[in-house]
Amino acid sequence: MTTVTIGAFNVGFIFESTDQIKKTGGLMGAFGGTTKAKSELVGVTPEMMQAITDAAYADFVSQLGARGYVVQSAADLFDHAALAKTKSLEAPLDVNIALEKGSKGKATYYKPSALPSLLMIPGDFTGSGMSSMGINMLAGQANMALSNYARQTGVGVIDVVYLIDFSDQKRPGFFSFGGGVNVNSGLSVSADYSRMTLIAPSGKQAVITVKAPIGVEGEFIDKSDASTGTEKAVQSAANVAGGLAAAANIGLPMFGKTRKFQFTAKPGNYEEGAAKAASLANELLLGRLGALR
């Protein structure tokens, strides 16, 4: 297959996440329990997110062309009768998402300016709660419409979704801008929640999933502890009480800690880092697509 069209290219930005991990240790294990980290990203404007999405899409189309694919215009797809009754999701689209076990978050998905509609197909996101039922219904309809288009025209349809995480710290394998750039955080295309789907004219679908975070390191975000003094004092007192109780063999309370962190994006740096992470993801997924040929 050498002729394709892009039915969806959605970039999601995580703004808020609650992550839970098991902790052990402290006086006789009394400081065990569940620790929650509530993280919030601020300072990213709609204009910044749209610019990142448009840059990632343009890079994807360019890489497709460089690899020998003919990319049909969006009008050929969206003006076709197969999509006549397909409804666009709200753009931008706010979604409550389920992340790793015990974790959840809020994300906003943007579509490229070049595409007239924001479409998703089943599996493009994992919703949390009942709020995503309507989105899932429209995703099923869009999947059928895109499959019908591929079958009727003989043109493969590509669906891409990326989820940008803001709180990854520097880790092995991340791309570095170099040149003496300071490192205070990592931006990444999240594993498992970022993927590409190719809908073939035969009706078959090939799904290529990002299985490890694809990220860049740099001076993208300022991080601060947003927990109040009262919250810290209450949790500290609870843990001390738990330790004394454990020492006296009164039981083994499981007190956890909750910390709130605020991440403030640095304009210019944030967009550059996120766009680079998406470009690296484009390269990875298209390389795997080439292997399927």
N, C-alpha and C positions, 0 to 999 in steps of 0.2 A: 504494500500500500504506500503510494507516494503522494497522493492528494488528500489533504485533510482540511478541516475547518475547526475553529475553536468555539464550542458552544458555551463554555463557562471558564472563567479564570478569576477565581475569588481569593482575595487575600484578607485573612482575619487577623485582628489585633486584639490580644488579650489585655484587658484593662484592669481586671480584678481577679484574684485567685485566692482560694483558701486551701492550703496544703496541710495535710495531717501526717505526722510520722510518729512512730513509737519510740519512746525514749526510756532508757534504764540508767541506773547509777545513783549516786548520792548516798546518803547515810542509810546503810542496810537496804538499799533499793527502794527507799520510800519516796524517792523523787521520780519514780516511774510514772507512766501515764501517757496521755496523748498530747503532743505539742502541736499547736496550730500556728501557722504563719499566714497572716492575712496581708496580702500585697496589693498595692494600688498604683497604677501608672497615671501620671498627670502630665500636662504640658504638650500632649500630642493633639494637634488640631485636625479637623477634617481635611484641610488643604494638604497637610503633611501626609496623611494616609492615602489620599487620592494620588498624590505625586508618586509615592512608593509603589502603589498598585499599577499605575500607568507605566512606570519604569520597568517593573518586573514583567509586565505583559509585552512591552516592546522588545525586551531582551529575549523573551521566550519565542516570539515570532521570528526574530533575527536568527536565533540559534536553530530553529526549525528549517529556515531557508538555507542556512549554511550546511545543514546535514542532508540536503537534497530533497526536502519536502516542498511541495507546492501548497501554499496556504490560501484557500479561498477567502474572499471578503466576507465580513459578517453579514452583509446584506443578502448574500446568496442563501445563507442559512435562515436568518430571522424573517425574511420575506417569503419563505417557502410555505406552501400550504400545510405541510406536516406540522408546522409550529403555529398555525393560525389561532388555535384555541389555548395556547400555552400562556399562562399568566406569570408575569415577572414577580419575584419576591420584592419586598420593600428594599430600596437601595438608598443608603447603606442599611445593612440588616443586623439588628442586635439579637444575640442568641445567648441564652444561658446554657453553658456547655459542661458536660461531665469530662473530667480529665482522668488522671490516674485514680486508682481505688482510694476512695475517701477524700478526693479532691474535686473541686468544682471551680468554675470561673465564669466570667462574662466577657464576651468577645463581640466585636463589631466587624462585619465583613463588607469589603468594598469590591466593586467590579471595575474593570477598566472603562475609561471614557469611550473607548472605541466600540464597546458592546452595548447594544440598546437595552438589554434586560439582564437582570441578575437571576440566573438559574442555578439550582443545585440538584444533584441526583442522590439517591439513597447511599449513605455511607460517607458523604462529604463532611458531615459533622455528627457529633454524638450529643444529643440534647439532654438537658437536665430538667426533670419535671415535666408537667403537662403542657407547658407553654410552646413546645416545639411540635406539637401534633399537627398543626396546620401547615407548618413548613414541610414536614415529612410527607404530607399528602400531595402538596404541590411538587415536591421532589420526585415522587413516583410518576406523576403526570409528565414532568419534564423529561424523565428518563425514557418514557415510552415515545414521546414526540421526537427526541433526538435519535432514538433507535429507528423509528420509521423514516426519518430523513436519510440516515445512512443507508438503509436498505433500498429506498426509492432512487437515490442519486448515485450510489456506489462510492460515496465520499466518506472517509472515516471522520468521526467526531471526537474531539479531545475535550475533556473536562479536567480542570486543574483546581485544586484548593490548597492553600498554604495557611498555616496558623503561626503567627509571629509571636514568640515569647520574649518578654522584656527582662526577665529576672535571672537568666542563666549567667553564672559567673564564668570566668575564664576556665576553660577545660581543654584537655588534649584534643587535637584534631581541628580546632577552630582556626579559621583564616585570620591572619594578622595583617593589618594595613602597613605595619612597619614604619620606618622613618622616624623612630623615636616617639611614636604616638603613645600617650599614656593609656593604661588599661584600668578601667574600673568596673567593667561589666561586659557581658556578652549578649548579643542579640542573636536569636536563632529561629530557623524554621523547625517547628516542633516535630518530633518523631511520632509516628502512628496517626497523627491527626492531619498530616499533609500527604497528598497523593495525587496521582494522575490516572485518569481512566480513558482508555481508547475504546470507542464503540465502533466496531467493524460493520461493514455492510452485510456480513453474514449473520449478524445478530449477536455474535460473541463479544464479550467485554474483557479487556485485559486491564488489570489494576496494578499499578506500581506504587508501592507505599514507601515513604521515607521511614527507615527503621532506626536511625540514630540522628540526633539533632545536628543540623547543618548550620553552623554559626560563624560569627565574626567577633573579634574582640577589639575593644577600643574605648574611647572616652565618650560613651553614649548617654549615660544616665547618672544622675546624682541620687544616691540612696540615703534615706534617713529613717530612724526608728520613730514611728508615729504613735507608739504606745504612750498613754498618759502616765503621769507619776502615780496616780491612784491605782491604775490597773497593775502596775509593776509591784506596788507595795502590797496589794491584796494577794497577788500570786506568791510573792516572797513569803508572806506570813503563813499562807496555806502550806507551802513546802516545808517551812521550819516546823510547823505543827505536826505535819506528817512524819518528819524525821524523828521528832521526840516520841511520837506515838509508837513508831516502829522500834525505837530503842527500848521502850518499856514493854515490848511484846503485846501492845494493845491492838495490834492489827497492822495491816500493810496498806494504808491509803494510797490511792493512785491519783495524785494531783498532777495536772498538766499545766503547761504554760501557753499563753497566747501572746504573740507579738504581732504588732502591726507595722508594716514597712511601707513607706511612700517612695516611689521612684519617679523622679522628675526628668523628663526627656530633654536633651540638649538639642535645640533646633539646628538643623543642618547636619550635625553628627548623626543624629538618630535616623534621619532619612537615608543618609549614605550607608549606614550600617545595615539597615533593614533591606535596602535595595540590593546590596551586595550579597546578603544571605539568600535572598530569593534567586539571584542570578546563579549562585552556586547550586541551589536546589534544581533550577532549570537544567543546568549542565548534567547533574547526576541523573535526573529522571529521563532526559532525552538520550543519555548514553545507554540506559537500560532499555529504552524503547528501540534504539538501534539494534541492540542485541536480539530483540524479538523478531526483527526482520530477517 
